[in-house]
Amino acid sequence: MVFPHIGAPEAIIVLVVILIVFGVGKLPQVGGAVGKGLRAFRKGQSGEDEEEEKEEKLKKKATKKKVAKGGTKSEGV
């Protein structure tokens, strides 16, 4: 099944309908939600795992705490 391409007139109609449905005040929130959804979708496609992200965050926090307490890599020198 072949879908037709969306041109400029169709895109304008879609944008007007979105403005009518959501209103100008909620448009930034809707845009942010769509952006987050697209990022999550791309991460899912690339195979990044949530567990890997959590481990990286924990490592970064541990490193920041160590540096904040005065610990550095060259501490033993």
N, C-alpha and C positions, 0 to 999 in steps of 0.2 A: 504494500500500500504506500503510495507516494503522497506526501503532504505538500501542499502549496507553500511557497515562500511567503513570509510576511514582509510586506513593503511598508513604506512610510505612512500611507493613509491608514493602514490597518493598525500600525503601532500607535499612531495618534489616537485612534478610537479606543484602543485598549487603555492608554494612559488617562483619557478623559473618564472612562468608566471606573478606573481605579480611584481617581480623584473624587468622583461622585460617591462611590461606595465607602471609602475610608475617610474622606475629608482631608483638608490640608493639615490639620493638627496632628493626625496620626500617621501621616506619610513618612516622617523620619523613622518612627518606630517600625513600620512595615518594612522599610528599606533595610534597616538594621537586622531585622529578623530574617529577611531573605538572604542577606549577605552571610549571616552566621550559618544558615542552612546550606548555602552553596559551599562554604568552607568545610563544613562537616562532611558533605557529600564528597568533596575532592579528597579529603583525608581518608575517607572510607575506601575510595577507589585506589588510592596509592598504597593501601595496605597498612597504614600506620595503626598501631594498636593502642587502645586507651591505657593499657597497663604500662606500655613503654613511656607514654607521656607522663604518667603519674610517677614512675621511677625517676625520670629526668627532673621533674619538679622537686622531688624529695632530695635528690643530689644537689640541686642548685640551692635549696634552702639550707642544707647542711653546710655547704661551702660558705654561704653568706653568714651563717651563725659563727662559723669558725673564724672568719675574717673579722667579724664584729667584736669577737672576744679577744682579738689581738693575735690570733694564730695565723701564721703565714707558712708558705711552703719552705722558706729558708730559715725556719725557726731553729733548727738544730745546728746551724752553722755558727 
